[in-house]
Amino acid sequence: MEPDDGESGPTRRAVLGGAFGTLAAAALTGPLAAPAHAEAPWTLDVRMTSDAQWAAFLREQDLRWAKLPTLWHEGPFLGDGLLGSMIYKEPDANKIRFTTQHGRVQDHRPEFGSGFGTCRLPVGHLTLDPVGTITAVDWRLSLWDAELTGTVTTSSGKITFTAFIHDELFVASASVTGSEQVRWTFHPEVADSPRQASEDPPSGYTHNPASTTKTTGDVKQVLQALVGGGQTATAYRQSGNLLLLSVAHSFPSSSAAETASLGKVQNAGTYDTLRAAHRTWWHAFYRKSFVSIPDQRLQSFHWIQLYKVASATRAGAPVMATTGPWLEPTPWPGVWWNLNVQLEYWLIHGSNHLELDSVTSTLDQNRAQLTANVASAYRSDSSGVGRSSDMFANRSVGTPGSGAEVGDLTWALHNVWLSYRHTMDDALLRDTLFPLLRRAINYYLRFLASGSDGKLHLPSTLSPEYPVVPPQDTNYDLALIRWGCQTLLDSASRLGIDDPLKTRWQQVLSTLVAYPTDTNGYMIGGSTPYAQSHRHYSHLLMIYPLYLVNWDQTGNRALIEKSIVRWHALTGAHRGYSYTGAASMYAMMRRGDTALTYLLKFFDPSTSYPCRANTHYTEAGPVIETPLSASQSIHDLLCQSWGGVVRVFPAVPGSWPDVTLHDFRTQGAFLVSAVRQAGATRFIRVRSLAGEPLKLDHGLTGTVTATLDDGTPATVQDLGGGVLGITLPKDREVLVHAGAVPDLVIAPVPIAKPGAAWGLPGADTPPPPGRYEAEDATISQGIFENSHTGFSGTGYVNGDNVSGSYVEWAFPITTAGTATIKLRYANGTTANRPSAIAVNGTTVFASRDYASTGTWDTWATDTFTVPVNAGTNTLRATSTTANGNPNIDYIDVAAASGGGTDYQAEDATISQGVVESNHTGFTGTGFVNFDNVAGSYVEFAVTAAQAGSATLTLRYANGTTVNRPMTIAVNGTTVTRDFPGTGDWDTWQTATLTVQLTAGANTIRTTATTANGGPNLDKITIG
């Protein structure tokens, strides 16, 4: 295939025979034979490294609003892990609400329970109060910059604004046209539990007092004292068009919050300084991993969830409440430990964002409270947490035998174990996970008792949220006990701890009663069948996410399948996470199409509780966990790591032919990069962060090669079943592929299933033919903005004030010749801002003058003609003075009359070649990569209206330095043409010749004449 430049024959690497997906031979017991020599070092060609590349990709994932959202689950949302804001229409008012809520703000009266006594408390909201009546909005939530930008059109003019949250500061900048004004009002909210929307407070409950106000210089404050002690303080300042607001909470101090919030506003830097620091954090955040799939809506959804979870939590911050930091009226104004917390955090591991793990930090920081949560008789060696708590895990837990829900701490510690497994940080294992898990399992051990059958049984406990309590042996708890005991044994072994409880843990594993089952699969518990619809999958925890019972255990497959089928056969109580859970379970079963079917139920508006317009989710109130768990379901389709095996592309749906993963973190502390094209894996790269043993289920077929990053062969064992054991030292990488070395390109995949943006985008108005917006072009030393009015599309490019900043567009032309360009610009200064215009790398105009247009809201058009080639062309406008370019809105391109008919190579008859799309700049849906043999060909069927001569133009790329000649046969008449190197595989050129066509059907065959094969062929044009 194409990358044969410099190779004269087959290479010799660590070659592993057989198609490992279907191996029948016995597993090998030692390393495979090493090849005779090493190869050259290899590196990935990562095309997601620059700001421009990331900005362009994430721009396609942004949420957009063309109409005013009226509900919290329709509007934009901002956050920094503590302070959060949702934006939507103020109910019954001509205003826009910006909620201002904070993850640390809670009540401190545990005697009234988590629903009222230790609940999260509301703070207040801002309103943007226009002069005129709101008639339209145009908003965009930029994921890359984590900013909301847009306009509000009213009967009096237009308000243009930008808003973001950074370091517990809400920052908004606005400007106006017409007679509009920038007017902000802060509305404090009553500090009562949001649960009051659905339930009366308990007897003896006293409402918190009314807030008071204070002004210090130009900063206003709202101070909220609390009956249970502590204080919430909101400070804000409007200075011209800039608004700053900060919220602080203190306990037990009744004054520290006032000092903190005031200082935060008074000491804030300039707007530009705040914005730069904010963007720096987010731009570094996204770069830690990359995922691209060909479903636009799901791809956008995945990236929005990463934005959402980073907006909602950070390590060291409070563990997420069910609402995240965006508090609204809800029955659940606290932390729920029986499913919600666990699902909220799963996606942080694969996406390589352990810096967001506030579960581990919360449990670690509140060990004394976890001990206090169990009855005093058990505190010497046990810990637990009740179903719901505050951010300090303050909630007592009942005892087995009473029908209480007792396993939630153990399940939460599974999340801590996942963080350990994805980092292999032995300090985390030794100092946090092992001691906490030991105490959680000890609580169970106090109640296990031998029955007449010689087995250990657990007295009555609750399977979370199932309405019938089993008399004994609840599967939820049995699964957690088994997982906990085995994890403690494994941890003690790794840490070299001779724990006195080791014998007890081993005895529990050997004698604990089997999971109760019946003809329908797993029961809820002893004598309690799964007989009512259940939204949770607590009774199936051993299948997912614990994987104690899994698809690799062939003897358990029938039990797994009928249990899941039975769970989903009773549908009345199902909620969003019922579908995401089933999707992940079917992904474990390697049934990607079935898994996707269940996942898509969450996005089906006909379901009872679907994903909402802004990707949030609601039942009786906001619940943040389900969309985040849906992102984990996408992860499970693409890469799984359980049971000590890393599985790459285990359950990719058939509708996803192309997938890219980069730096996807797995258990064992590996970073996986992999590319799938046309339904087949091209390569897998694994980097070891800890030097752990690597077992790789690669999914490749054919002769497999494993090469270390310095070109030396990896030491590999065939473990059978398509799994390789690879010796991979810490900080080293291995490349695994089948056949010849493929292009090692990491880049976004083509979209096979287009979809509308999330939010309320409205119907997109198609741009005029030939229009290319500057915000969609390549930008060097400049930024996208929309703060001035009158632009086309979604904004314009504001270039830096330096010589050499540029905007470059790519656009197709059917036939070589000339094109008329209209460049739209604005120059609000009095100085000329000239630009050099280059087409396809050649300067056409050394200087085009862009004089003042009066204001930055006044646009002008410069028209000129340039030469163009057939195929993709580039036009670059480069500033030639230190003033930089003017603001540039778009170019309109109109080719000179003429043209011809295109015939795409991917639609032709192909012999010894393959359709690919891994290089850029092609037209249509791809191009043909000829096999490296003489005689490989592409044949086109061409229809001519009349006989006579015609111009045949072939568009091709040759990334080697060697000519790749082909014969061109038209109805059997043959000529030979040269196709020399084009520099690289992303650079396309054209070759033109005159041919004779007959009226009606014609055949044109392009055939490689050497062992190098032909060039990559994009299309031919007749005319």
C-alpha positions, 0 to 999 in steps of 0.5 A: 500500500502507499507508505512503501517509500524506501522499502524494497521488500517485507520488513522483519519485526516481532511477527505473530502468526495467525488470526488471533481472533479465531486461534484454535492452537494452544497458548504459547508458554514463552516469548516468541522468537525475536527478529533478526534486526530492529526497525527504525523508531516510529512516532504517531502523527498526531493532528490534534496538537495546536490550538487551531486544530483543537478549536476547529474540532471542538467548535463542531461540538459546541451547543447553540441557541437560536431561540431563548431557553425557558427551562434549566435543562434547555439552556447553557451552563457554566462552572468551575467545579464549585460555582455554577450558572445555568442560563435561561429565561426568567419565568414570567419576565422579559429578562434572562436568568443566570443562576448563581449556585455553589457546591459548598453551600449547604445547611448544617443541621444533621438532626433533620436528615440530608433532605432538609438538615444537611441539604445543599442550599440555594444562593440566588440568581442574576438577571440581565434586564434589557430595555426593550422586549426580547425578540431573538437570541443567538448564543454559542457555548464554546467548549474549547474556551468554556465561554458563553457568547452571543447576542440578545436582540430586543425592540431597542437594539442588541446586547452582545455578551460573553460569560464564563466562570473561573476560580469562583468568579462569575465574569460577564462582559457586555456591549450594546447597540441602539438604545439598549443598556447593560443592566444586571440585578442580583436576586438572593433566594431564600435559604431553604431546602429545595426539597420543599418543592415536593415535601413539607419540612420535618417537625421542629424545623426552623427556617433560616433567617432572611439575608442582609446586604452590605456595600463596601466601596463599589462591591455589594454583598448579600450575607446569609446567616444559617440557623445551624451555624456558618454563613454564605456570602455573595459579592458582586460589582458592575463596572461599566459593561463588566460584571464580577460575582463571587460566592463563598461559604464558611462553617462554623465561622459566621464571618469568613465567607463575607471576607472571602467573597469580598476579597475575591471581587476586590482583588480580581485581575483585569478581564483579559487576565481572567479570561486568559487564565480561564482559557489556559486551564481549559485548553490544557484540560481537553488535550489529555485525551481524544475521541472521535466517532462518526456520529455527530450528535454522540460525538458532540455529546461525549465532549459536552460531558467532559465539559460538564464534569469538569464544570461540576467537580475537581479533586479536593472539591465536594463530591457532586450532589445529584444536581452538580453545582446547578441547584434547582428545586429537587427532592434530592438536594444532596449526595446520593451514594447508592448509584448516583455518585458512582455513575457520575465519575466513571467517565473520568478514568478512560478520558484521562482526567483523574484530576476530577476525582472528588470521590476519592478526596471526599472519602479520604478527608472524611474518614472520621465521619464514615466511622461515626456513621455506624453504630457505636458498637462497630466503630472500632473496625467498621465504617459506612455511609447512608444512602444520602448525605451532605458533602462530608458524607454525614449520614448514618447507616443501618445494620444488616438484619433490619432491611437497611441499605448498607453497601453504598460505601463499598460501592463508592470505594469501587470508584476509588479502586478504579482510580487506583487501577488507572494510575497504579499509585500504590500510595493511594492503595496503601493510604486510602483504599485499603484502610477504608475498604477494610473497614467497609468490609469489616462491617459486613463481616460482623453480620455474616453467619453460617447456615445449615447448608454450611454457607455464610449468609447475610441477614436482610438488607435492601437492594437499592430502591427495589420495593421488596426487601429480601429476608437474606442474601441480597445480591447487591451486597453479596457482589460487593462482599466478594469484590471487597474481599478479593480486592483486600487480598490482592491489595495486601499481597501487592503491598506486602501486608500480612493482615490478620484478616486475610484468613477471614477474607479467604474463608468468606470467598470460599464459603459465601452463599452463591448468588440467588438465581431462578429461571429468569436469572439473578434474583434480588436476593434470597426468596425474592425474585426480580418481579417488578420493574426496577430502574436500578441494576443493583441486583446485577452489580456482579455483571456490571460494573464489578465484572465478577461474572463476565462474558469471558466466563463462557459458562456464565453467558446464558445466565448473564443474558437472561438476567439482562433480558429479564431486567429490561422486559419489565419496563415501567420503572426504567429511567435513563441510566437503565438504558446506559447500564444495559448498553454497557452490559451488552458492550461487555458481551461484544454486541456493539449494535445491541449496545448502541440500540439501548444507548440511543433509547436515552436520546429518544424523546419518546421515552419517559425520561430522555436526555434533554436539549442541553444534555442534562437530565431530569426526573422529579428534579435535576439528576446529573449522573445519567448523561455522564454514565452515557458517556461511559457507555460510549467508552465501553463500546470503544475500549474496556479494561477489566480482568487484567485485559485491555480490550481495544474496539471490543464492541464498535457498532457497525454504523461506526466504520471509523474511530480514533482514540488517543491517550485513552487511559485504561486499568494498569495505567496504560494510555491507548491510541488506536485507529479504526478505518472502514470497519477494521483496526489499523493500529494500536499504540500503548504507552505504559505509565507504571510498567505493569504487565500488559495483556492486550486484546487487539482484534487484529487479523492476519500477521501481527507485529509488535514494535517498541518505540525505538524500533526494537521488537517487543517481547510478546506471548500469545495468550490465546483468544486474541490476547497478547502478553507484551513486556512494556517497561514504564514510559515506553510505547509499543505499536501493534498492527497487522501487515505493513506499517500503516499511516500512524495518524491521529485525527478526527474521523469523517462524520457518517451520521450528521446531526444538529447541534445540542441546545436549541439551534433552530433550523440552520440557514444554509450559507450562500453557495461559495461562502467560506466563513473566516471562523471556519478557516485556519487562523494563525495569530488571531481569534474567533470573536462575535462581539461586534455586530453585522457579521455573517455566520457565527462570528469573525476573525480578529487577527493579532496586531502583528505582521504575519498573522493570517487567515487561510481558507480551503475551497474546491474548484471543479476546473482550473482557471480563475475565480472571483473572490469577495473578501468581507472585512471591517476596520474600525481604526483610521489606519489602513490594514493591508494584506497580502493575498496568496493562492495555493502558496503563491502570492497573487497580490503583495498588498490589498488595501483595507482602509477604515470602514468607520466602525468595527460594526461597519463591513465592506467588501474587497473584490479581486480575481485569482488563478485557481486549480482544479481541486482544492485550493487555498487562499491566505490573507496575511497582514503586512504591517504591525497593525495586523489584518482588519477583522475578516468575516468571510470570502465568497468564491465564484469560479469562472464559467466553464467546468466539467463533470466529476467522477469520484474514484471511490465510486468507480470499479477498483481492482487491487486497491482500497477506498480510504479517507485518512489523508486530508484534502480529498473531494467526495467521501475519500480516495483510492489507495492502489495496492503496491503492485503493477496492474492495480487499477481504477475504472470509471464509467463515463457518459458523453452527450456526443462524440469528440475530444474532451479534456480529462483531468486526474486529481492525485497525490503521491507522498513518495519521492518516486514517480508512480506512472499509470496507463490511461486507457479510454475505450481501450486506447492507451497512453502512459502518464507520469505521476511524480511526488507531490510532497506528501499524501495530503497535497493534491495535484492534477494531470490533464490530457485530451482524450477521444470519447464516443457518444454514450457510454465510455470506460476510462481505466487508470492502471499502475505500471510498476510495483510501487502501484499508482498514486492515491487517486481522488477523482477524474473530471471530464470537460 
